[in-house]
Amino acid sequence: MLKRYRKQASPIDENLCPQCGRPMVLRIATYGDNQGNQFLGCSGYPRCRMTKQII
Ligand SMILES: [Zn+2]
């Protein structure tokens, strides 16, 4: 997967989807090994399925 890194900017900018540029939103996994855990998911879901783990 191609990774692009922008220059360091505001924390908000880090929560933009690297694939489509939409804001990432807080979600809770409803299935799978991470069920019940919070993660960041693209607000463009389901058109964009980009997710990030919360560090
Ligand atoms: Zn996206």
mmCIF file of the protein (N, C-alpha, C, O) and its ligand, coordinates in Angstrom:
data_MODEL
# 
_entry.id   MODEL 
# 
loop_
_entity.id 
_entity.type 
_entity.pdbx_number_of_molecules 
1 polymer     1 
2 non-polymer 1 
# 
_entity_poly.entity_id                      1 
_entity_poly.type                           'polypeptide(L)' 
_entity_poly.nstd_linkage                   no 
_entity_poly.nstd_monomer                   no 
_entity_poly.pdbx_seq_one_letter_code       MLKRYRKQASPIDENLCPQCGRPMVLRIATYGDNQGNQFLGCSGYPRCRMTKQII 
_entity_poly.pdbx_seq_one_letter_code_can   MLKRYRKQASPIDENLCPQCGRPMVLRIATYGDNQGNQFLGCSGYPRCRMTKQII 
_entity_poly.pdbx_strand_id                 A 
# 
loop_
_entity_poly_seq.entity_id 
_entity_poly_seq.num 
_entity_poly_seq.mon_id 
_entity_poly_seq.hetero 
1 1  MET n 
1 2  LEU n 
1 3  LYS n 
1 4  ARG n 
1 5  TYR n 
1 6  ARG n 
1 7  LYS n 
1 8  GLN n 
1 9  ALA n 
1 10 SER n 
1 11 PRO n 
1 12 ILE n 
1 13 ASP n 
1 14 GLU n 
1 15 ASN n 
1 16 LEU n 
1 17 CYS n 
1 18 PRO n 
1 19 GLN n 
1 20 CYS n 
1 21 GLY n 
1 22 ARG n 
1 23 PRO n 
1 24 MET n 
1 25 VAL n 
1 26 LEU n 
1 27 ARG n 
1 28 ILE n 
1 29 ALA n 
1 30 THR n 
1 31 TYR n 
1 32 GLY n 
1 33 ASP n 
1 34 ASN n 
1 35 GLN n 
1 36 GLY n 
1 37 ASN n 
1 38 GLN n 
1 39 PHE n 
1 40 LEU n 
1 41 GLY n 
1 42 CYS n 
1 43 SER n 
1 44 GLY n 
1 45 TYR n 
1 46 PRO n 
1 47 ARG n 
1 48 CYS n 
1 49 ARG n 
1 50 MET n 
1 51 THR n 
1 52 LYS n 
1 53 GLN n 
1 54 ILE n 
1 55 ILE n 
# 
loop_
_struct_asym.id 
_struct_asym.entity_id 
A 1 
B 2 
# 
loop_
_chem_comp.id 
_chem_comp.type 
_chem_comp.mon_nstd_flag 
ALA 'L-peptide linking' y 
ARG 'L-peptide linking' y 
ASN 'L-peptide linking' y 
ASP 'L-peptide linking' y 
CYS 'L-peptide linking' y 
GLN 'L-peptide linking' y 
GLU 'L-peptide linking' y 
GLY 'peptide linking'   y 
ILE 'L-peptide linking' y 
LEU 'L-peptide linking' y 
LYS 'L-peptide linking' y 
MET 'L-peptide linking' y 
PHE 'L-peptide linking' y 
PRO 'L-peptide linking' y 
SER 'L-peptide linking' y 
THR 'L-peptide linking' y 
TYR 'L-peptide linking' y 
VAL 'L-peptide linking' y 
ZN  non-polymer         . 
# 
_pdbx_entity_nonpoly.entity_id   2 
_pdbx_entity_nonpoly.name        ? 
_pdbx_entity_nonpoly.comp_id     ZN 
# 
_pdbx_nonpoly_scheme.asym_id         B 
_pdbx_nonpoly_scheme.entity_id       2 
_pdbx_nonpoly_scheme.mon_id          ZN 
_pdbx_nonpoly_scheme.ndb_seq_num     1 
_pdbx_nonpoly_scheme.pdb_seq_num     101 
_pdbx_nonpoly_scheme.auth_seq_num    101 
_pdbx_nonpoly_scheme.pdb_mon_id      ZN 
_pdbx_nonpoly_scheme.auth_mon_id     ZN 
_pdbx_nonpoly_scheme.pdb_strand_id   A 
_pdbx_nonpoly_scheme.pdb_ins_code    . 
# 
loop_
_atom_site.group_PDB 
_atom_site.id 
_atom_site.type_symbol 
_atom_site.label_atom_id 
_atom_site.label_alt_id 
_atom_site.label_comp_id 
_atom_site.label_asym_id 
_atom_site.label_entity_id 
_atom_site.label_seq_id 
_atom_site.pdbx_PDB_ins_code 
_atom_site.Cartn_x 
_atom_site.Cartn_y 
_atom_site.Cartn_z 
_atom_site.occupancy 
_atom_site.B_iso_or_equiv 
_atom_site.pdbx_formal_charge 
_atom_site.auth_seq_id 
_atom_site.auth_comp_id 
_atom_site.auth_asym_id 
_atom_site.auth_atom_id 
_atom_site.pdbx_PDB_model_num 
ATOM   1   N  N  . MET A 1 1  ? 0.849   -1.194 0.000  1.00 0.00 ? 1   MET A N  1 
ATOM   2   C  CA . MET A 1 1  ? 0.000   0.000  0.000  1.00 0.00 ? 1   MET A CA 1 
ATOM   3   C  C  . MET A 1 1  ? 0.890   1.251  0.000  1.00 0.00 ? 1   MET A C  1 
ATOM   4   O  O  . MET A 1 1  ? 1.862   1.358  0.748  1.00 0.00 ? 1   MET A O  1 
ATOM   5   N  N  . LEU A 1 2  ? 0.523   2.154  -0.842 1.00 0.00 ? 2   LEU A N  1 
ATOM   6   C  CA . LEU A 1 2  ? 1.284   3.387  -0.932 1.00 0.00 ? 2   LEU A CA 1 
ATOM   7   C  C  . LEU A 1 2  ? 1.061   4.234  0.312  1.00 0.00 ? 2   LEU A C  1 
ATOM   8   O  O  . LEU A 1 2  ? -0.073  4.462  0.733  1.00 0.00 ? 2   LEU A O  1 
ATOM   9   N  N  . LYS A 1 3  ? 2.131   4.683  0.875  1.00 0.00 ? 3   LYS A N  1 
ATOM   10  C  CA . LYS A 1 3  ? 2.011   5.553  2.048  1.00 0.00 ? 3   LYS A CA 1 
ATOM   11  C  C  . LYS A 1 3  ? 2.498   6.942  1.692  1.00 0.00 ? 3   LYS A C  1 
ATOM   12  O  O  . LYS A 1 3  ? 3.573   7.125  1.120  1.00 0.00 ? 3   LYS A O  1 
ATOM   13  N  N  . ARG A 1 4  ? 1.694   7.892  2.040  1.00 0.00 ? 4   ARG A N  1 
ATOM   14  C  CA . ARG A 1 4  ? 2.089   9.274  1.798  1.00 0.00 ? 4   ARG A CA 1 
ATOM   15  C  C  . ARG A 1 4  ? 2.169   10.001 3.134  1.00 0.00 ? 4   ARG A C  1 
ATOM   16  O  O  . ARG A 1 4  ? 1.306   9.853  3.999  1.00 0.00 ? 4   ARG A O  1 
ATOM   17  N  N  . TYR A 1 5  ? 3.172   10.745 3.270  1.00 0.00 ? 5   TYR A N  1 
ATOM   18  C  CA . TYR A 1 5  ? 3.319   11.517 4.490  1.00 0.00 ? 5   TYR A CA 1 
ATOM   19  C  C  . TYR A 1 5  ? 3.359   12.999 4.164  1.00 0.00 ? 5   TYR A C  1 
ATOM   20  O  O  . TYR A 1 5  ? 4.226   13.476 3.433  1.00 0.00 ? 5   TYR A O  1 
ATOM   21  N  N  . ARG A 1 6  ? 2.411   13.699 4.719  1.00 0.00 ? 6   ARG A N  1 
ATOM   22  C  CA . ARG A 1 6  ? 2.445   15.148 4.571  1.00 0.00 ? 6   ARG A CA 1 
ATOM   23  C  C  . ARG A 1 6  ? 3.399   15.707 5.611  1.00 0.00 ? 6   ARG A C  1 
ATOM   24  O  O  . ARG A 1 6  ? 3.824   15.018 6.538  1.00 0.00 ? 6   ARG A O  1 
ATOM   25  N  N  . LYS A 1 7  ? 3.711   16.938 5.429  1.00 0.00 ? 7   LYS A N  1 
ATOM   26  C  CA . LYS A 1 7  ? 4.490   17.607 6.460  1.00 0.00 ? 7   LYS A CA 1 
ATOM   27  C  C  . LYS A 1 7  ? 3.682   17.652 7.748  1.00 0.00 ? 7   LYS A C  1 
ATOM   28  O  O  . LYS A 1 7  ? 2.452   17.670 7.710  1.00 0.00 ? 7   LYS A O  1 
ATOM   29  N  N  . GLN A 1 8  ? 4.346   17.669 8.860  1.00 0.00 ? 8   GLN A N  1 
ATOM   30  C  CA . GLN A 1 8  ? 3.663   17.705 10.140 1.00 0.00 ? 8   GLN A CA 1 
ATOM   31  C  C  . GLN A 1 8  ? 2.802   18.963 10.241 1.00 0.00 ? 8   GLN A C  1 
ATOM   32  O  O  . GLN A 1 8  ? 3.256   20.074 9.967  1.00 0.00 ? 8   GLN A O  1 
ATOM   33  N  N  . ALA A 1 9  ? 1.570   18.760 10.634 1.00 0.00 ? 9   ALA A N  1 
ATOM   34  C  CA . ALA A 1 9  ? 0.650   19.884 10.744 1.00 0.00 ? 9   ALA A CA 1 
ATOM   35  C  C  . ALA A 1 9  ? -0.133  19.745 12.037 1.00 0.00 ? 9   ALA A C  1 
ATOM   36  O  O  . ALA A 1 9  ? 0.351   19.136 12.991 1.00 0.00 ? 9   ALA A O  1 
ATOM   37  N  N  . SER A 1 10 ? -1.327  20.299 12.081 1.00 0.00 ? 10  SER A N  1 
ATOM   38  C  CA . SER A 1 10 ? -2.119  20.243 13.292 1.00 0.00 ? 10  SER A CA 1 
ATOM   39  C  C  . SER A 1 10 ? -2.601  18.816 13.542 1.00 0.00 ? 10  SER A C  1 
ATOM   40  O  O  . SER A 1 10 ? -2.693  18.019 12.608 1.00 0.00 ? 10  SER A O  1 
ATOM   41  N  N  . PRO A 1 11 ? -2.908  18.494 14.793 1.00 0.00 ? 11  PRO A N  1 
ATOM   42  C  CA . PRO A 1 11 ? -3.408  17.154 15.108 1.00 0.00 ? 11  PRO A CA 1 
ATOM   43  C  C  . PRO A 1 11 ? -4.667  16.809 14.322 1.00 0.00 ? 11  PRO A C  1 
ATOM   44  O  O  . PRO A 1 11 ? -4.888  15.647 13.980 1.00 0.00 ? 11  PRO A O  1 
ATOM   45  N  N  . ILE A 1 12 ? -5.486  17.807 14.036 1.00 0.00 ? 12  ILE A N  1 
ATOM   46  C  CA . ILE A 1 12 ? -6.715  17.552 13.291 1.00 0.00 ? 12  ILE A CA 1 
ATOM   47  C  C  . ILE A 1 12 ? -6.368  17.014 11.912 1.00 0.00 ? 12  ILE A C  1 
ATOM   48  O  O  . ILE A 1 12 ? -7.027  16.111 11.397 1.00 0.00 ? 12  ILE A O  1 
ATOM   49  N  N  . ASP A 1 13 ? -5.335  17.576 11.330 1.00 0.00 ? 13  ASP A N  1 
ATOM   50  C  CA . ASP A 1 13 ? -4.958  17.148 9.987  1.00 0.00 ? 13  ASP A CA 1 
ATOM   51  C  C  . ASP A 1 13 ? -4.531  15.694 9.973  1.00 0.00 ? 13  ASP A C  1 
ATOM   52  O  O  . ASP A 1 13 ? -4.670  15.009 8.960  1.00 0.00 ? 13  ASP A O  1 
ATOM   53  N  N  . GLU A 1 14 ? -4.020  15.229 11.080 1.00 0.00 ? 14  GLU A N  1 
ATOM   54  C  CA . GLU A 1 14 ? -3.583  13.839 11.141 1.00 0.00 ? 14  GLU A CA 1 
ATOM   55  C  C  . GLU A 1 14 ? -4.758  12.886 11.144 1.00 0.00 ? 14  GLU A C  1 
ATOM   56  O  O  . GLU A 1 14 ? -4.597  11.691 10.896 1.00 0.00 ? 14  GLU A O  1 
ATOM   57  N  N  . ASN A 1 15 ? -5.946  13.414 11.425 1.00 0.00 ? 15  ASN A N  1 
ATOM   58  C  CA . ASN A 1 15 ? -7.119  12.562 11.446 1.00 0.00 ? 15  ASN A CA 1 
ATOM   59  C  C  . ASN A 1 15 ? -7.890  12.614 10.136 1.00 0.00 ? 15  ASN A C  1 
ATOM   60  O  O  . ASN A 1 15 ? -9.038  12.174 10.073 1.00 0.00 ? 15  ASN A O  1 
ATOM   61  N  N  . LEU A 1 16 ? -7.281  13.137 9.113  1.00 0.00 ? 16  LEU A N  1 
ATOM   62  C  CA . LEU A 1 16 ? -7.907  13.083 7.803  1.00 0.00 ? 16  LEU A CA 1 
ATOM   63  C  C  . LEU A 1 16 ? -7.527  11.783 7.124  1.00 0.00 ? 16  LEU A C  1 
ATOM   64  O  O  . LEU A 1 16 ? -6.395  11.310 7.227  1.00 0.00 ? 16  LEU A O  1 
ATOM   65  N  N  . CYS A 1 17 ? -8.484  11.226 6.439  1.00 0.00 ? 17  CYS A N  1 
ATOM   66  C  CA . CYS A 1 17 ? -8.237  9.974  5.751  1.00 0.00 ? 17  CYS A CA 1 
ATOM   67  C  C  . CYS A 1 17 ? -7.153  10.157 4.692  1.00 0.00 ? 17  CYS A C  1 
ATOM   68  O  O  . CYS A 1 17 ? -7.247  11.057 3.857  1.00 0.00 ? 17  CYS A O  1 
ATOM   69  N  N  . PRO A 1 18 ? -6.134  9.318  4.722  1.00 0.00 ? 18  PRO A N  1 
ATOM   70  C  CA . PRO A 1 18 ? -5.060  9.439  3.741  1.00 0.00 ? 18  PRO A CA 1 
ATOM   71  C  C  . PRO A 1 18 ? -5.494  9.002  2.348  1.00 0.00 ? 18  PRO A C  1 
ATOM   72  O  O  . PRO A 1 18 ? -4.804  9.273  1.365  1.00 0.00 ? 18  PRO A O  1 
ATOM   73  N  N  . GLN A 1 19 ? -6.616  8.338  2.262  1.00 0.00 ? 19  GLN A N  1 
ATOM   74  C  CA . GLN A 1 19 ? -7.066  7.870  0.950  1.00 0.00 ? 19  GLN A CA 1 
ATOM   75  C  C  . GLN A 1 19 ? -7.989  8.869  0.268  1.00 0.00 ? 19  GLN A C  1 
ATOM   76  O  O  . GLN A 1 19 ? -7.858  9.117  -0.931 1.00 0.00 ? 19  GLN A O  1 
ATOM   77  N  N  . CYS A 1 20 ? -8.926  9.445  1.025  1.00 0.00 ? 20  CYS A N  1 
ATOM   78  C  CA . CYS A 1 20 ? -9.913  10.307 0.375  1.00 0.00 ? 20  CYS A CA 1 
ATOM   79  C  C  . CYS A 1 20 ? -9.955  11.710 0.977  1.00 0.00 ? 20  CYS A C  1 
ATOM   80  O  O  . CYS A 1 20 ? -10.606 12.593 0.419  1.00 0.00 ? 20  CYS A O  1 
ATOM   81  N  N  . GLY A 1 21 ? -9.279  11.934 2.095  1.00 0.00 ? 21  GLY A N  1 
ATOM   82  C  CA . GLY A 1 21 ? -9.203  13.275 2.660  1.00 0.00 ? 21  GLY A CA 1 
ATOM   83  C  C  . GLY A 1 21 ? -10.351 13.641 3.569  1.00 0.00 ? 21  GLY A C  1 
ATOM   84  O  O  . GLY A 1 21 ? -10.380 14.742 4.119  1.00 0.00 ? 21  GLY A O  1 
ATOM   85  N  N  . ARG A 1 22 ? -11.299 12.734 3.735  1.00 0.00 ? 22  ARG A N  1 
ATOM   86  C  CA . ARG A 1 22 ? -12.389 13.016 4.668  1.00 0.00 ? 22  ARG A CA 1 
ATOM   87  C  C  . ARG A 1 22 ? -11.885 12.877 6.103  1.00 0.00 ? 22  ARG A C  1 
ATOM   88  O  O  . ARG A 1 22 ? -10.871 12.226 6.354  1.00 0.00 ? 22  ARG A O  1 
ATOM   89  N  N  . PRO A 1 23 ? -12.602 13.494 7.039  1.00 0.00 ? 23  PRO A N  1 
ATOM   90  C  CA . PRO A 1 23 ? -12.191 13.350 8.445  1.00 0.00 ? 23  PRO A CA 1 
ATOM   91  C  C  . PRO A 1 23 ? -12.385 11.927 8.933  1.00 0.00 ? 23  PRO A C  1 
ATOM   92  O  O  . PRO A 1 23 ? -13.344 11.248 8.565  1.00 0.00 ? 23  PRO A O  1 
ATOM   93  N  N  . MET A 1 24 ? -11.461 11.494 9.761  1.00 0.00 ? 24  MET A N  1 
ATOM   94  C  CA . MET A 1 24 ? -11.608 10.194 10.406 1.00 0.00 ? 24  MET A CA 1 
ATOM   95  C  C  . MET A 1 24 ? -12.483 10.388 11.640 1.00 0.00 ? 24  MET A C  1 
ATOM   96  O  O  . MET A 1 24 ? -12.347 11.387 12.347 1.00 0.00 ? 24  MET A O  1 
ATOM   97  N  N  . VAL A 1 25 ? -13.368 9.451  11.898 1.00 0.00 ? 25  VAL A N  1 
ATOM   98  C  CA . VAL A 1 25 ? -14.272 9.564  13.038 1.00 0.00 ? 25  VAL A CA 1 
ATOM   99  C  C  . VAL A 1 25 ? -14.084 8.373  13.968 1.00 0.00 ? 25  VAL A C  1 
ATOM   100 O  O  . VAL A 1 25 ? -13.648 7.296  13.561 1.00 0.00 ? 25  VAL A O  1 
ATOM   101 N  N  . LEU A 1 26 ? -14.427 8.606  15.226 1.00 0.00 ? 26  LEU A N  1 
ATOM   102 C  CA . LEU A 1 26 ? -14.263 7.554  16.225 1.00 0.00 ? 26  LEU A CA 1 
ATOM   103 C  C  . LEU A 1 26 ? -15.356 6.504  16.071 1.00 0.00 ? 26  LEU A C  1 
ATOM   104 O  O  . LEU A 1 26 ? -16.543 6.824  16.027 1.00 0.00 ? 26  LEU A O  1 
ATOM   105 N  N  . ARG A 1 27 ? -14.945 5.278  15.991 1.00 0.00 ? 27  ARG A N  1 
ATOM   106 C  CA . ARG A 1 27 ? -15.902 4.176  15.868 1.00 0.00 ? 27  ARG A CA 1 
ATOM   107 C  C  . ARG A 1 27 ? -15.540 3.090  16.871 1.00 0.00 ? 27  ARG A C  1 
ATOM   108 O  O  . ARG A 1 27 ? -14.441 3.073  17.425 1.00 0.00 ? 27  ARG A O  1 
ATOM   109 N  N  . ILE A 1 28 ? -16.471 2.200  17.088 1.00 0.00 ? 28  ILE A N  1 
ATOM   110 C  CA . ILE A 1 28 ? -16.225 1.061  17.966 1.00 0.00 ? 28  ILE A CA 1 
ATOM   111 C  C  . ILE A 1 28 ? -16.434 -0.208 17.162 1.00 0.00 ? 28  ILE A C  1 
ATOM   112 O  O  . ILE A 1 28 ? -17.469 -0.396 16.522 1.00 0.00 ? 28  ILE A O  1 
ATOM   113 N  N  . ALA A 1 29 ? -15.441 -1.066 17.207 1.00 0.00 ? 29  ALA A N  1 
ATOM   114 C  CA . ALA A 1 29 ? -15.519 -2.307 16.441 1.00 0.00 ? 29  ALA A CA 1 
ATOM   115 C  C  . ALA A 1 29 ? -16.683 -3.145 16.950 1.00 0.00 ? 29  ALA A C  1 
ATOM   116 O  O  . ALA A 1 29 ? -16.846 -3.326 18.156 1.00 0.00 ? 29  ALA A O  1 
ATOM   117 N  N  . THR A 1 30 ? -17.490 -3.654 16.029 1.00 0.00 ? 30  THR A N  1 
ATOM   118 C  CA . THR A 1 30 ? -18.652 -4.450 16.429 1.00 0.00 ? 30  THR A CA 1 
ATOM   119 C  C  . THR A 1 30 ? -18.457 -5.922 16.137 1.00 0.00 ? 30  THR A C  1 
ATOM   120 O  O  . THR A 1 30 ? -19.327 -6.745 16.423 1.00 0.00 ? 30  THR A O  1 
ATOM   121 N  N  . TYR A 1 31 ? -17.325 -6.244 15.572 1.00 0.00 ? 31  TYR A N  1 
ATOM   122 C  CA . TYR A 1 31 ? -17.056 -7.642 15.293 1.00 0.00 ? 31  TYR A CA 1 
ATOM   123 C  C  . TYR A 1 31 ? -15.558 -7.853 15.205 1.00 0.00 ? 31  TYR A C  1 
ATOM   124 O  O  . TYR A 1 31 ? -14.789 -6.891 15.179 1.00 0.00 ? 31  TYR A O  1 
ATOM   125 N  N  . GLY A 1 32 ? -15.149 -9.089 15.161 1.00 0.00 ? 32  GLY A N  1 
ATOM   126 C  CA . GLY A 1 32 ? -13.736 -9.388 14.987 1.00 0.00 ? 32  GLY A CA 1 
ATOM   127 C  C  . GLY A 1 32 ? -12.975 -9.393 16.299 1.00 0.00 ? 32  GLY A C  1 
ATOM   128 O  O  . GLY A 1 32 ? -13.540 -9.251 17.384 1.00 0.00 ? 32  GLY A O  1 
ATOM   129 N  N  . ASP A 1 33 ? -11.686 -9.560 16.154 1.00 0.00 ? 33  ASP A N  1 
ATOM   130 C  CA . ASP A 1 33 ? -10.831 -9.673 17.330 1.00 0.00 ? 33  ASP A CA 1 
ATOM   131 C  C  . ASP A 1 33 ? -10.825 -8.396 18.161 1.00 0.00 ? 33  ASP A C  1 
ATOM   132 O  O  . ASP A 1 33 ? -10.578 -8.433 19.366 1.00 0.00 ? 33  ASP A O  1 
ATOM   133 N  N  . ASN A 1 34 ? -11.097 -7.273 17.516 1.00 0.00 ? 34  ASN A N  1 
ATOM   134 C  CA . ASN A 1 34 ? -11.050 -5.985 18.208 1.00 0.00 ? 34  ASN A CA 1 
ATOM   135 C  C  . ASN A 1 34 ? -12.423 -5.529 18.672 1.00 0.00 ? 34  ASN A C  1 
ATOM   136 O  O  . ASN A 1 34 ? -12.616 -4.349 18.967 1.00 0.00 ? 34  ASN A O  1 
ATOM   137 N  N  . GLN A 1 35 ? -13.362 -6.431 18.740 1.00 0.00 ? 35  GLN A N  1 
ATOM   138 C  CA . GLN A 1 35 ? -14.726 -6.067 19.118 1.00 0.00 ? 35  GLN A CA 1 
ATOM   139 C  C  . GLN A 1 35 ? -14.735 -5.282 20.422 1.00 0.00 ? 35  GLN A C  1 
ATOM   140 O  O  . GLN A 1 35 ? -14.117 -5.675 21.411 1.00 0.00 ? 35  GLN A O  1 
ATOM   141 N  N  . GLY A 1 36 ? -15.450 -4.164 20.399 1.00 0.00 ? 36  GLY A N  1 
ATOM   142 C  CA . GLY A 1 36 ? -15.555 -3.329 21.578 1.00 0.00 ? 36  GLY A CA 1 
ATOM   143 C  C  . GLY A 1 36 ? -14.449 -2.306 21.694 1.00 0.00 ? 36  GLY A C  1 
ATOM   144 O  O  . GLY A 1 36 ? -14.515 -1.412 22.538 1.00 0.00 ? 36  GLY A O  1 
ATOM   145 N  N  . ASN A 1 37 ? -13.449 -2.424 20.868 1.00 0.00 ? 37  ASN A N  1 
ATOM   146 C  CA . ASN A 1 37 ? -12.351 -1.457 20.913 1.00 0.00 ? 37  ASN A CA 1 
ATOM   147 C  C  . ASN A 1 37 ? -12.653 -0.266 20.001 1.00 0.00 ? 37  ASN A C  1 
ATOM   148 O  O  . ASN A 1 37 ? -13.310 -0.401 18.969 1.00 0.00 ? 37  ASN A O  1 
ATOM   149 N  N  . GLN A 1 38 ? -12.161 0.887  20.407 1.00 0.00 ? 38  GLN A N  1 
ATOM   150 C  CA . GLN A 1 38 ? -12.355 2.073  19.600 1.00 0.00 ? 38  GLN A CA 1 
ATOM   151 C  C  . GLN A 1 38 ? -11.281 2.166  18.533 1.00 0.00 ? 38  GLN A C  1 
ATOM   152 O  O  . GLN A 1 38 ? -10.134 1.769  18.740 1.00 0.00 ? 38  GLN A O  1 
ATOM   153 N  N  . PHE A 1 39 ? -11.671 2.687  17.411 1.00 0.00 ? 39  PHE A N  1 
ATOM   154 C  CA . PHE A 1 39 ? -10.704 2.938  16.354 1.00 0.00 ? 39  PHE A CA 1 
ATOM   155 C  C  . PHE A 1 39 ? -11.206 4.101  15.519 1.00 0.00 ? 39  PHE A C  1 
ATOM   156 O  O  . PHE A 1 39 ? -12.356 4.523  15.639 1.00 0.00 ? 39  PHE A O  1 
ATOM   157 N  N  . LEU A 1 40 ? -10.340 4.601  14.685 1.00 0.00 ? 40  LEU A N  1 
ATOM   158 C  CA . LEU A 1 40 ? -10.729 5.683  13.791 1.00 0.00 ? 40  LEU A CA 1 
ATOM   159 C  C  . LEU A 1 40 ? -11.117 5.087  12.443 1.00 0.00 ? 40  LEU A C  1 
ATOM   160 O  O  . LEU A 1 40 ? -10.376 4.301  11.853 1.00 0.00 ? 40  LEU A O  1 
ATOM   161 N  N  . GLY A 1 41 ? -12.283 5.477  11.978 1.00 0.00 ? 41  GLY A N  1 
ATOM   162 C  CA . GLY A 1 41 ? -12.740 5.019  10.677 1.00 0.00 ? 41  GLY A CA 1 
ATOM   163 C  C  . GLY A 1 41 ? -13.057 6.215  9.797  1.00 0.00 ? 41  GLY A C  1 
ATOM   164 O  O  . GLY A 1 41 ? -13.436 7.276  10.293 1.00 0.00 ? 41  GLY A O  1 
ATOM   165 N  N  . CYS A 1 42 ? -12.906 6.048  8.522  1.00 0.00 ? 42  CYS A N  1 
ATOM   166 C  CA . CYS A 1 42 ? -13.163 7.141  7.599  1.00 0.00 ? 42  CYS A CA 1 
ATOM   167 C  C  . CYS A 1 42 ? -14.649 7.489  7.595  1.00 0.00 ? 42  CYS A C  1 
ATOM   168 O  O  . CYS A 1 42 ? -15.503 6.603  7.588  1.00 0.00 ? 42  CYS A O  1 
ATOM   169 N  N  . SER A 1 43 ? -14.951 8.793  7.599  1.00 0.00 ? 43  SER A N  1 
ATOM   170 C  CA . SER A 1 43 ? -16.351 9.210  7.561  1.00 0.00 ? 43  SER A CA 1 
ATOM   171 C  C  . SER A 1 43 ? -16.962 8.949  6.188  1.00 0.00 ? 43  SER A C  1 
ATOM   172 O  O  . SER A 1 43 ? -18.169 9.101  6.000  1.00 0.00 ? 43  SER A O  1 
ATOM   173 N  N  . GLY A 1 44 ? -16.135 8.560  5.241  1.00 0.00 ? 44  GLY A N  1 
ATOM   174 C  CA . GLY A 1 44 ? -16.639 8.221  3.923  1.00 0.00 ? 44  GLY A CA 1 
ATOM   175 C  C  . GLY A 1 44 ? -17.099 6.779  3.813  1.00 0.00 ? 44  GLY A C  1 
ATOM   176 O  O  . GLY A 1 44 ? -17.529 6.329  2.751  1.00 0.00 ? 44  GLY A O  1 
ATOM   177 N  N  . TYR A 1 45 ? -17.003 6.051  4.934  1.00 0.00 ? 45  TYR A N  1 
ATOM   178 C  CA . TYR A 1 45 ? -17.452 4.662  4.937  1.00 0.00 ? 45  TYR A CA 1 
ATOM   179 C  C  . TYR A 1 45 ? -18.903 4.584  4.534  1.00 0.00 ? 45  TYR A C  1 
ATOM   180 O  O  . TYR A 1 45 ? -19.643 5.471  4.959  1.00 0.00 ? 45  TYR A O  1 
ATOM   181 N  N  . PRO A 1 46 ? -19.411 3.626  3.760  1.00 0.00 ? 46  PRO A N  1 
ATOM   182 C  CA . PRO A 1 46 ? -18.665 2.451  3.301  1.00 0.00 ? 46  PRO A CA 1 
ATOM   183 C  C  . PRO A 1 46 ? -17.915 2.658  1.973  1.00 0.00 ? 46  PRO A C  1 
ATOM   184 O  O  . PRO A 1 46 ? -17.259 1.740  1.481  1.00 0.00 ? 46  PRO A O  1 
ATOM   185 N  N  . ARG A 1 47 ? -18.013 3.852  1.405  1.00 0.00 ? 47  ARG A N  1 
ATOM   186 C  CA . ARG A 1 47 ? -17.324 4.062  0.126  1.00 0.00 ? 47  ARG A CA 1 
ATOM   187 C  C  . ARG A 1 47 ? -15.817 3.976  0.316  1.00 0.00 ? 47  ARG A C  1 
ATOM   188 O  O  . ARG A 1 47 ? -15.091 3.522  -0.569 1.00 0.00 ? 47  ARG A O  1 
ATOM   189 N  N  . CYS A 1 48 ? -15.360 4.415  1.477  1.00 0.00 ? 48  CYS A N  1 
ATOM   190 C  CA . CYS A 1 48 ? -13.941 4.312  1.810  1.00 0.00 ? 48  CYS A CA 1 
ATOM   191 C  C  . CYS A 1 48 ? -13.829 3.550  3.116  1.00 0.00 ? 48  CYS A C  1 
ATOM   192 O  O  . CYS A 1 48 ? -14.478 3.901  4.102  1.00 0.00 ? 48  CYS A O  1 
ATOM   193 N  N  . ARG A 1 49 ? -13.032 2.538  3.128  1.00 0.00 ? 49  ARG A N  1 
ATOM   194 C  CA . ARG A 1 49 ? -12.950 1.670  4.314  1.00 0.00 ? 49  ARG A CA 1 
ATOM   195 C  C  . ARG A 1 49 ? -11.646 1.844  5.062  1.00 0.00 ? 49  ARG A C  1 
ATOM   196 O  O  . ARG A 1 49 ? -11.183 0.936  5.753  1.00 0.00 ? 49  ARG A O  1 
ATOM   197 N  N  . MET A 1 50 ? -11.065 3.009  4.919  1.00 0.00 ? 50  MET A N  1 
ATOM   198 C  CA . MET A 1 50 ? -9.814  3.291  5.612  1.00 0.00 ? 50  MET A CA 1 
ATOM   199 C  C  . MET A 1 50 ? -10.048 3.314  7.122  1.00 0.00 ? 50  MET A C  1 
ATOM   200 O  O  . MET A 1 50 ? -11.005 3.923  7.599  1.00 0.00 ? 50  MET A O  1 
ATOM   201 N  N  . THR A 1 51 ? -9.180  2.656  7.857  1.00 0.00 ? 51  THR A N  1 
ATOM   202 C  CA . THR A 1 51 ? -9.273  2.704  9.312  1.00 0.00 ? 51  THR A CA 1 
ATOM   203 C  C  . THR A 1 51 ? -7.891  2.944  9.886  1.00 0.00 ? 51  THR A C  1 
ATOM   204 O  O  . THR A 1 51 ? -6.873  2.649  9.261  1.00 0.00 ? 51  THR A O  1 
ATOM   205 N  N  . LYS A 1 52 ? -7.884  3.487  11.096 1.00 0.00 ? 52  LYS A N  1 
ATOM   206 C  CA . LYS A 1 52 ? -6.631  3.672  11.806 1.00 0.00 ? 52  LYS A CA 1 
ATOM   207 C  C  . LYS A 1 52 ? -6.814  3.177  13.221 1.00 0.00 ? 52  LYS A C  1 
ATOM   208 O  O  . LYS A 1 52 ? -7.887  3.307  13.810 1.00 0.00 ? 52  LYS A O  1 
ATOM   209 N  N  . GLN A 1 53 ? -5.752  2.609  13.758 1.00 0.00 ? 53  GLN A N  1 
ATOM   210 C  CA . GLN A 1 53 ? -5.799  2.234  15.159 1.00 0.00 ? 53  GLN A CA 1 
ATOM   211 C  C  . GLN A 1 53 ? -5.487  3.442  16.006 1.00 0.00 ? 53  GLN A C  1 
ATOM   212 O  O  . GLN A 1 53 ? -4.671  4.289  15.642 1.00 0.00 ? 53  GLN A O  1 
ATOM   213 N  N  . ILE A 1 54 ? -6.152  3.506  17.144 1.00 0.00 ? 54  ILE A N  1 
ATOM   214 C  CA . ILE A 1 54 ? -5.865  4.586  18.083 1.00 0.00 ? 54  ILE A CA 1 
ATOM   215 C  C  . ILE A 1 54 ? -4.645  4.218  18.898 1.00 0.00 ? 54  ILE A C  1 
ATOM   216 O  O  . ILE A 1 54 ? -4.594  3.164  19.532 1.00 0.00 ? 54  ILE A O  1 
ATOM   217 N  N  . ILE A 1 55 ? -3.681  5.087  18.873 1.00 0.00 ? 55  ILE A N  1 
ATOM   218 C  CA . ILE A 1 55 ? -2.449  4.804  19.597 1.00 0.00 ? 55  ILE A CA 1 
ATOM   219 C  C  . ILE A 1 55 ? -2.630  5.143  21.070 1.00 0.00 ? 55  ILE A C  1 
ATOM   220 O  O  . ILE A 1 55 ? -1.702  4.975  21.860 1.00 0.00 ? 55  ILE A O  1 
HETATM 221 ZN ZN . ZN  B 2 .  ? -11.467 7.770  3.381  1.00 0.00 2 101 ZN  A ZN 1 
# 
